Amino acid sequence: MLVLASGSATHNFQANEAHNKKFMTALGEAVEQPQAKAEESPSQARTRQAGLEWEKLPSARMAHPEEDHLVPLFVALGAAEADQPKGKIVGKVVPGGSWQLASVLFE
């Protein structure tokens, strides 16, 4: 099965680059390493395992005041056939300013 979802990794023209970088790093870790790390609290581990709790990631609401452009990631994450779907960011594009795009592959 192939599910293709298209959206924006960040979408707030008021956010600065530092906020977007922090969010992109956390989002990448959440999809690429869904398993809990030993040093994480239970709530941090749950956030990592359930990418849909994206609002708990650092600078989340600065990167996305509204989640509408991030929803395609939820679709792909939900369609992944695993209890803890592991994704991989396979491409990043920064067209300008605070807008960032990312391609995530779930195998």
C-alpha positions as MATLAB code, in Angstrom:
seq = 'MLVLASGSATHNFQANEAHNKKFMTALGEAVEQPQAKAEESPSQARTRQAGLEWEKLPSARMAHPEEDHLVPLFVALGAAEADQPKGKIVGKVVPGGSWQLASVLFE';
ca = [
       0.000    0.000    0.000;
       1.192    3.507   -0.816;
      -0.207    6.569    0.930;
       0.984    9.913   -0.328;
       0.286   12.930    1.856;
       1.348   16.498    1.140;
       1.496   19.380    3.606;
       3.861   21.810    5.295;
       6.300   20.932    8.054;
       6.042   24.504    9.346;
       3.484   27.131    8.478;
       3.729   30.367   10.427;
       5.121   33.356    8.640;
       5.545   35.110   12.008;
       7.806   32.405   13.501;
      11.532   32.839   13.470;
      14.034   30.338   12.130;
      15.065   29.167   15.618;
      11.508   28.115   16.495;
      11.083   26.280   13.199;
      14.421   24.513   13.548;
      13.525   23.376   17.078;
      10.156   22.059   15.894;
      11.628   20.366   12.803;
      14.248   18.610   14.932;
      11.622   17.363   17.384;
       9.249   16.325   14.592;
      12.042   14.425   12.851;
      12.896   12.586   16.072;
       9.219   11.774   16.691;
       8.748   10.128   13.297;
      12.220    8.580   12.942;
      12.528    7.233   16.497;
       9.006    6.434   17.739;
      10.290    4.199   20.507;
      10.790    5.715   23.930;
      14.267    6.654   25.107;
      15.406    5.589   28.573;
      15.822    9.171   29.800;
      12.332   10.264   28.750;
       9.446   10.737   31.119;
       6.298    8.693   30.398;
       4.607   11.744   28.856;
       7.611   12.440   26.586;
       7.688    8.787   25.538;
       3.968    8.833   24.801;
       4.413   11.992   22.717;
       7.144   10.309   20.699;
       5.048    7.169   20.211;
       1.928    9.067   19.226;
       2.994   11.648   16.663;
      -0.541   12.954   16.735;
       0.307   14.669   20.020;
       2.481   17.036   18.011;
       1.390   20.067   20.077;
       3.653   18.852   22.878;
       6.745   19.101   20.678;
       9.004   22.134   21.261;
       7.840   25.291   19.459;
       4.874   23.418   17.975;
       2.373   26.242   18.028;
       4.990   28.727   16.862;
       5.619   26.515   13.829;
       1.900   25.778   13.338;
      -0.658   28.210   14.792;
      -3.264   25.913   13.207;
      -2.678   22.244   12.385;
      -4.364   22.306    8.977;
      -1.113   22.108    7.014;
       0.232   19.323    9.238;
      -2.853   17.078    8.956;
      -1.489   15.096    5.956;
       1.263   13.792    8.242;
      -1.453   12.450   10.564;
      -3.025   10.580    7.640;
       0.278    8.974    6.648;
       1.104    8.154   10.266;
      -2.304    6.558   10.776;
      -1.986    4.523    7.578;
       1.430    3.145    8.550;
       1.061   -0.551    9.309;
       2.751   -0.827   12.707;
       2.029   -0.258   16.384;
       4.907    2.201   16.461;
       5.359    3.363   12.880;
       8.894    4.383   12.105;
       9.279    7.039    9.474;
      12.185    8.686    7.777;
      12.483   12.268    6.633;
      13.626   11.821    3.054;
      13.595   15.431    1.935;
      13.494   18.983    3.260;
      12.879   22.201    1.391;
      12.972   25.747    2.725;
      11.306   27.870    0.024;
      11.767   31.051    2.021;
      11.273   32.736    5.334;
       9.708   30.559    7.986;
       8.014   28.152    5.615;
       9.483   24.624    5.534;
       8.461   21.468    3.710;
       9.465   17.904    4.558;
       8.863   14.536    2.948;
       8.361   11.638    5.365;
       8.412    7.995    4.299;
       6.853    5.292    6.475;
       7.902    1.769    5.450;
];
